[in-house]
Amino acid sequence: MLFTDLRLIPPILKALETEGYTQPTPIQEKAIPSILKIKDLLGCAQTGTGKTAAFAIPMLQILHMRHLNTNKRAIKALVLTPTRELAIQIQESFNAYGKNVNLKNLVIFGGVGQQPQVDALKKGVDILVATPGRLLDLMNQGYISLKEIEIFVLDEADRMLDMGFIHDVKRVVAKLPEKRQTLFFSATMPAEIQKLANTILQDPVTVEVTPVSSTAETINQSVYFVDKPDKKKLLKHLLDELNIDHALVFTRTKHGADRIAKDLAKLGIKAAAIHGDKSQNARQRALNSFKDRELRVLVATDIAARGIDIDDLQYVFNYDLPNIPETYVHRIGRTGRAGASGTAISFVDGEENEYLIDIHKLIKRVIPIVEEHPFPLSWQGMLAKKEVVRQPQKDSKGGGGNKPNKKKFHKRGPRRN
């Protein structure tokens, strides 16, 4: 199927052609026709599947056609998203796909002064992209009214839950008109998210293009067991050994991200860290430098796990394994996007082995272990391992089991791309 088969109007098709897009991804192919029919939609898709375009393209068409003969500026559509980085990327998508239609969009988020955002709101906005905190703040000050919202998008709903925004989301929803079109997207569907979806959607079309919490087949995954103090040495070794010139490195803590970036800089590797304590300007500068390949390594906490979209990113490192297995899926989803290949390398010390077991259970596969490297786990580290790594296996009822499967352990290094 091509975008020309989706009954899109010429101004949007022209913008897509300019961007070099001809064929929709599966979620775009399934979601766009339903949204154009003014249906509520529940979309379950992992990161990197193209879901921003899946809602942005039909929204632009609906609003353009509906308000073709009016110049009245009022907030007609609201996209609520959890992080600043993701909000900025969504606005960039609206700019790209909507360059030939007469609609204005604005992105608002915290961490920066509100006055420029207030000034832009006063000039009139059709589509508002916002993070929950700043949106509620400006609503409480009387700068934003949601009374004329026609389309509401809740993006990355499960991430909203993880970041503690669920009550803010409910406060926003309470201010929306009862008659509206709602588009609800989430990579996973825990019980609380499903309950929220049930309360805000009306007879939705459900679109699920990939198994929940699965990893893309195009991503080559591997694990290195290594003592915690040796992780920085192993990272430097692999960057040089594999001739990696562009890599995203994830840590669990803000302090850890700063420390790794400083350690790499001392070794002559251009690196920067982004996390919640950095100012928005500092984070955006680092992200732009990484996109422009002025930085070899970007070190990030999980605030960036779903908010970074880098073209042709080949390598993602889990310097620390996440303690929430779903986060692993979101992290490595920064590579292998839109069908491209990628490599995800995870460092695991003895105390992190239980996190690895949880990840294996979630993704229903064992990540190959690379045993031959210069910094193997010490005997103390081996003693710290509480359980053997297990291969999830189906039991008689088809569920995931926990039987050891040592045959699955084989030496295999990450492929060169």
C-alpha positions as CSV (number, residue, x, y, z in Angstrom):
1,M,0.0,0.0,0.0
2,L,1.1,3.6,-0.7
3,F,0.1,6.8,1.0
4,T,-1.8,7.7,-2.2
5,D,-4.1,4.8,-1.5
6,L,-5.2,6.3,1.9
7,R,-7.5,9.0,0.5
8,L,-5.2,11.8,1.7
9,I,-5.7,15.3,0.3
10,P,-3.1,16.7,-2.2
11,P,-1.5,19.3,0.2
12,I,-0.6,16.5,2.7
13,L,0.5,14.0,0.0
14,K,2.8,16.7,-1.4
15,A,4.3,17.3,2.1
16,L,4.9,13.5,2.5
17,E,6.5,13.4,-0.9
18,T,8.8,16.2,0.1
19,E,9.8,14.2,3.2
20,G,10.5,11.2,1.0
21,Y,7.6,9.1,2.4
22,T,5.7,6.9,-0.1
23,Q,4.7,3.7,1.9
24,P,2.9,3.8,5.3
25,T,4.1,1.7,8.2
26,P,1.6,-1.0,9.4
27,I,0.2,1.3,12.2
28,Q,-0.2,4.1,9.7
29,E,-1.9,1.9,7.2
30,K,-4.4,0.6,9.9
31,A,-4.9,3.8,11.9
32,I,-5.2,6.6,9.3
33,P,-8.4,5.3,7.6
34,S,-10.2,4.9,11.0
35,I,-9.2,8.3,12.2
36,L,-10.3,9.9,9.0
37,K,-13.7,8.3,9.6
38,I,-13.8,10.2,13.0
39,K,-13.5,7.1,15.0
40,D,-12.0,6.9,18.5
41,L,-8.8,4.8,18.4
42,L,-6.9,2.6,20.8
43,G,-3.4,2.0,19.4
44,C,-1.0,-0.4,20.9
45,A,2.4,-0.2,19.2
46,Q,6.0,-0.3,20.3
47,T,8.3,2.7,19.9
48,G,9.7,3.2,16.4
49,T,6.6,2.1,14.5
50,G,5.6,5.5,13.1
51,K,2.7,6.2,15.3
52,T,3.2,10.0,15.4
53,A,2.5,10.2,11.7
54,A,-0.4,7.7,12.2
55,F,-2.3,10.4,14.2
56,A,-0.7,13.6,12.9
57,I,-1.5,13.1,9.2
58,P,-5.2,12.4,9.6
59,M,-5.6,15.1,12.3
60,L,-4.2,17.7,9.9
61,Q,-6.5,16.6,7.2
62,I,-9.6,16.6,9.4
63,L,-8.9,20.0,10.8
64,H,-7.9,21.5,7.5
65,M,-11.1,20.3,5.7
66,R,-13.4,21.1,8.7
67,H,-12.1,24.7,9.0
68,L,-11.2,25.4,5.4
69,N,-13.3,28.6,5.2
70,T,-12.4,30.2,8.5
71,N,-9.4,31.9,10.0
72,K,-10.5,31.6,13.6
73,R,-7.7,30.5,15.8
74,A,-8.7,28.4,18.8
75,I,-7.2,25.2,20.2
76,K,-9.0,22.6,18.2
77,A,-6.6,19.6,18.9
78,L,-4.5,18.7,21.9
79,V,-1.7,16.1,22.0
80,L,-0.6,15.2,25.5
81,T,2.8,13.5,25.8
82,P,5.0,12.8,28.8
83,T,8.4,14.3,27.9
84,R,9.8,17.5,26.5
85,E,11.9,15.7,23.9
86,L,8.9,13.8,22.6
87,A,6.7,16.9,22.6
88,I,9.3,18.7,20.4
89,Q,9.5,15.8,18.0
90,I,5.7,15.6,17.6
91,Q,5.6,19.4,16.8
92,E,8.3,18.8,14.2
93,S,6.1,16.1,12.6
94,F,3.1,18.5,12.5
95,N,5.4,21.1,10.9
96,A,6.6,18.6,8.3
97,Y,3.3,17.1,7.3
98,G,1.3,20.3,7.7
99,K,3.5,22.7,5.8
100,N,0.9,23.1,3.0
101,V,-2.2,23.5,5.1
102,N,-3.4,26.6,7.0
103,L,-3.0,25.3,10.6
104,K,-0.8,26.7,13.4
105,N,0.7,24.4,16.0
106,L,2.6,25.1,19.3
107,V,4.5,23.0,21.7
108,I,4.6,23.9,25.5
109,F,6.6,22.2,28.3
110,G,8.1,23.0,31.6
111,G,11.7,23.8,32.4
112,V,11.8,27.0,30.4
113,G,10.2,30.4,30.9
114,Q,6.5,30.5,30.1
115,Q,6.2,34.0,28.6
116,P,7.2,33.0,25.0
117,Q,4.6,30.2,25.2
118,V,2.0,32.6,26.5
119,D,2.7,35.1,23.7
120,A,2.3,32.4,21.1
121,L,-0.9,31.3,22.6
122,K,-2.3,34.8,22.5
123,K,-1.6,34.9,18.7
124,G,-3.8,31.9,18.2
125,V,-3.1,28.2,17.9
126,D,-5.0,25.3,16.2
127,I,-3.0,22.3,17.5
128,L,-1.4,22.3,20.9
129,V,1.3,19.7,21.9
130,A,1.9,19.7,25.6
131,T,3.4,18.0,28.6
132,P,0.9,17.7,31.5
133,G,2.6,19.9,34.1
134,R,3.0,23.1,32.0
135,L,-0.5,22.5,30.4
136,L,-2.2,22.4,33.8
137,D,-0.2,25.4,35.0
138,L,-1.2,27.6,32.0
139,M,-4.8,26.4,32.3
140,N,-4.9,27.4,35.9
141,Q,-3.6,30.8,35.0
142,G,-6.3,31.2,32.4
143,Y,-4.1,31.2,29.3
144,I,-5.5,28.0,27.9
145,S,-9.1,26.8,27.4
146,L,-9.9,23.3,26.2
147,K,-13.6,24.1,25.5
148,E,-13.2,23.9,21.7
149,I,-11.1,20.8,21.5
150,E,-12.3,18.5,18.7
151,I,-9.5,15.9,18.8
152,F,-7.6,14.7,21.8
153,V,-4.5,12.5,21.6
154,L,-3.0,10.8,24.6
155,D,0.4,9.6,23.6
156,E,2.7,7.2,25.5
157,A,0.0,6.5,28.1
158,D,2.0,3.8,29.9
159,R,5.0,6.2,30.1
160,M,2.6,8.7,31.7
161,L,1.8,6.1,34.3
162,D,5.5,5.3,34.9
163,M,6.3,9.0,35.4
164,G,3.5,9.6,37.8
165,F,1.4,11.8,35.5
166,I,-1.8,9.7,35.5
167,H,-3.6,12.0,37.9
168,D,-2.6,15.0,35.8
169,V,-4.0,13.3,32.7
170,K,-7.3,12.7,34.5
171,R,-7.5,16.4,35.4
172,V,-6.9,17.4,31.8
173,V,-9.5,14.9,30.5
174,A,-12.1,16.4,33.0
175,K,-11.8,19.7,31.2
176,L,-12.3,18.4,27.7
177,P,-15.6,18.6,25.9
178,E,-17.7,15.4,26.1
179,K,-18.2,15.4,22.4
180,R,-14.7,14.9,20.8
181,Q,-12.6,12.3,19.0
182,T,-10.0,10.6,21.2
183,L,-6.9,8.8,20.1
184,F,-5.1,6.8,22.7
185,F,-1.7,5.3,22.2
186,S,0.4,3.1,24.5
187,A,3.3,0.7,24.0
188,T,2.0,-1.6,26.8
189,M,-1.4,-2.1,28.3
190,P,-1.1,-2.6,32.1
191,A,-4.4,-2.8,34.0
192,E,-4.5,0.9,35.0
193,I,-3.9,2.0,31.5
194,Q,-6.6,-0.2,30.1
195,K,-9.0,1.1,32.8
196,L,-8.1,4.7,31.7
197,A,-8.7,3.9,28.1
198,N,-12.1,2.4,28.9
199,T,-13.2,5.7,30.6
200,I,-12.2,8.1,27.8
201,L,-12.8,6.2,24.6
202,Q,-16.2,5.7,22.9
203,D,-16.5,2.5,20.9
204,P,-12.9,2.7,19.8
205,V,-11.2,0.9,16.8
206,T,-8.3,-1.1,18.2
207,V,-5.1,-1.2,16.3
208,E,-2.2,-3.5,17.5
209,V,0.6,-3.9,15.0
210,T,3.2,-5.7,17.1
211,P,3.0,-8.0,20.1
212,V,3.0,-6.0,23.3
213,S,6.5,-5.7,24.9
214,S,8.3,-7.3,22.0
215,T,11.6,-6.2,20.6
216,A,12.1,-5.6,16.9
217,E,13.6,-8.6,15.0
218,T,16.0,-6.2,13.2
219,I,17.8,-5.5,16.5
220,N,20.8,-7.7,17.2
221,Q,20.9,-8.0,21.0
222,S,23.8,-9.3,23.2
223,V,24.8,-9.4,26.9
224,Y,28.2,-8.9,28.4
225,F,28.7,-10.0,32.1
226,V,31.1,-7.6,33.6
227,D,32.0,-6.2,37.1
228,K,30.5,-2.8,37.8
229,P,33.9,-1.0,38.0
230,D,35.0,-2.5,34.7
231,K,31.9,-1.2,32.7
232,K,33.6,2.0,31.6
233,K,36.6,0.1,30.4
234,L,34.4,-2.3,28.5
235,L,32.5,0.5,26.9
236,K,35.7,2.2,25.7
237,H,36.9,-1.2,24.4
238,L,33.8,-1.8,22.4
239,L,33.5,1.7,21.0
240,D,37.1,1.3,19.6
241,E,37.0,-2.5,18.8
242,L,33.7,-2.2,16.8
243,N,34.7,1.2,15.3
244,I,31.5,2.8,16.7
245,D,31.2,6.5,15.8
246,H,27.6,7.1,17.1
247,A,26.1,5.4,20.2
248,L,23.4,6.1,22.7
249,V,24.2,4.9,26.2
250,F,21.5,4.4,28.9
251,T,22.0,4.6,32.7
252,R,19.7,4.3,35.6
253,T,20.8,7.4,37.4
254,K,21.4,11.1,36.6
255,H,24.7,11.0,38.5
256,G,25.8,7.9,36.6
257,A,25.0,9.6,33.3
258,D,27.2,12.6,34.2
259,R,30.0,10.4,35.4
260,I,30.1,8.3,32.3
261,A,30.1,11.4,30.0
262,K,33.0,12.9,32.0
263,D,34.9,9.6,31.9
264,L,34.5,9.3,28.2
265,A,35.6,12.9,27.7
266,K,38.8,12.2,29.6
267,L,39.5,9.4,27.2
268,G,39.2,11.8,24.3
269,I,35.6,10.7,23.3
270,K,33.2,13.5,22.6
271,A,30.2,12.8,24.9
272,A,27.4,14.6,26.7
273,A,24.7,13.6,29.2
274,I,21.0,14.4,29.3
275,H,18.6,13.9,32.2
276,G,15.9,15.5,34.2
277,D,18.3,17.8,36.2
278,K,19.6,19.4,33.0
279,S,18.0,22.6,31.7
280,Q,15.8,22.2,28.6
281,N,18.2,24.3,26.6
282,A,21.2,22.1,27.7
283,R,19.3,19.0,26.8
284,Q,18.3,20.3,23.4
285,R,21.8,21.4,22.7
286,A,23.2,18.0,23.5
287,L,20.5,16.2,21.5
288,N,21.1,18.4,18.5
289,S,24.8,17.9,18.7
290,F,24.3,14.2,18.8
291,K,21.9,14.3,15.8
292,D,24.5,16.3,13.9
293,R,27.1,13.8,14.8
294,E,29.2,16.4,16.6
295,L,29.1,14.0,19.6
296,R,30.2,10.4,19.4
297,V,28.2,9.3,22.5
298,L,25.0,10.6,24.1
299,V,24.5,9.3,27.7
300,A,20.8,9.4,28.9
301,T,18.6,8.3,31.7
302,D,15.2,6.8,30.9
303,I,13.5,10.2,30.6
304,A,14.9,9.9,27.0
305,A,14.0,6.3,26.3
306,R,11.0,7.2,24.2
307,G,11.9,10.8,23.4
308,I,14.9,10.4,21.1
309,D,14.5,9.8,17.4
310,I,17.9,9.7,15.7
311,D,18.2,8.8,12.0
312,D,20.4,5.8,11.4
313,L,21.3,5.2,15.0
314,Q,23.1,1.8,14.9
315,Y,24.1,1.2,18.5
316,V,22.4,1.4,21.9
317,F,24.2,0.4,25.1
318,N,22.5,-0.5,28.4
319,Y,25.4,0.5,30.7
320,D,23.0,-0.3,33.5
321,L,20.1,-2.7,33.1
322,P,16.8,-1.1,33.9
323,N,14.9,-2.5,36.9
324,I,11.6,-2.4,34.9
325,P,11.8,-4.9,32.0
326,E,9.4,-2.9,29.7
327,T,12.0,-0.1,29.9
328,Y,14.5,-2.4,28.1
329,V,12.2,-2.6,25.1
330,H,11.7,1.2,25.0
331,R,15.5,1.8,25.3
332,I,16.6,-0.5,22.6
333,G,13.8,0.7,20.4
334,R,15.9,3.8,19.7
335,T,17.7,1.6,17.1
336,G,16.3,-0.7,14.5
337,R,13.6,1.8,13.7
338,A,11.3,1.6,10.7
339,G,12.7,-1.7,9.6
340,A,16.4,-0.7,9.8
341,S,19.0,-2.9,11.5
342,G,20.6,-2.0,14.8
343,T,22.6,-3.4,17.7
344,A,21.7,-3.4,21.4
345,I,24.5,-4.3,23.9
346,S,23.8,-4.7,27.6
347,F,26.3,-4.8,30.4
348,V,25.2,-6.9,33.4
349,D,27.0,-7.2,36.7
350,G,26.3,-9.9,39.3
351,E,23.6,-7.9,41.1
352,E,21.7,-7.1,37.9
353,N,21.2,-10.7,36.9
354,E,17.6,-10.7,38.3
355,Y,16.8,-7.8,36.0
356,L,18.0,-9.8,33.0
357,I,15.8,-12.7,34.0
358,D,12.8,-10.4,34.1
359,I,13.7,-9.1,30.7
360,H,13.9,-12.6,29.3
361,K,10.5,-13.4,30.7
362,L,9.0,-10.3,29.1
363,I,10.5,-10.7,25.6
364,K,10.2,-14.5,25.7
365,R,13.7,-15.1,24.5
366,V,17.2,-15.3,25.8
367,I,19.6,-12.6,24.8
368,P,22.9,-14.2,23.6
369,I,25.8,-13.9,26.0
370,V,29.2,-12.8,24.8
371,E,31.7,-14.6,27.0
372,E,35.0,-13.7,25.3
373,H,35.9,-10.2,26.2
374,P,38.7,-8.5,28.1
375,F,36.7,-7.8,31.3
376,P,34.9,-11.0,32.3
377,L,32.9,-11.2,35.5
378,S,35.1,-11.9,38.5
379,W,34.5,-14.8,40.9
380,Q,33.0,-12.3,43.4
381,G,30.6,-11.2,40.7
382,M,29.7,-14.8,39.9
383,L,28.9,-15.3,43.6
384,A,26.6,-12.3,43.6
385,K,24.4,-13.8,40.9
386,K,21.3,-15.0,42.7
387,E,19.9,-17.2,39.9
388,V,21.0,-18.7,36.6
389,V,19.8,-17.0,33.4
390,R,16.7,-18.8,32.2
391,Q,15.1,-19.4,28.9
392,P,11.3,-18.6,29.0
393,Q,9.5,-21.7,27.8
394,K,5.9,-22.4,27.1
395,D,4.2,-24.7,29.7
396,S,1.3,-27.0,28.9
397,K,-1.1,-24.0,29.0
398,G,1.0,-21.9,26.6
399,G,2.3,-19.6,29.3
400,G,5.9,-18.6,30.0
401,G,7.9,-21.0,32.1
402,N,11.2,-20.7,33.9
403,K,13.1,-23.9,33.1
404,P,16.8,-23.5,32.6
405,N,18.0,-23.9,29.1
406,K,21.8,-23.8,29.1
407,K,22.0,-25.0,25.5
408,K,20.8,-21.5,24.5
409,F,24.1,-20.0,25.8
410,H,26.5,-19.7,22.9
411,K,29.3,-17.3,22.1
412,R,28.3,-14.7,19.6
413,G,29.4,-11.2,19.3
414,P,27.4,-8.2,18.0
415,R,27.3,-8.1,14.2
416,R,29.0,-5.2,12.4
417,N,26.6,-3.0,10.5
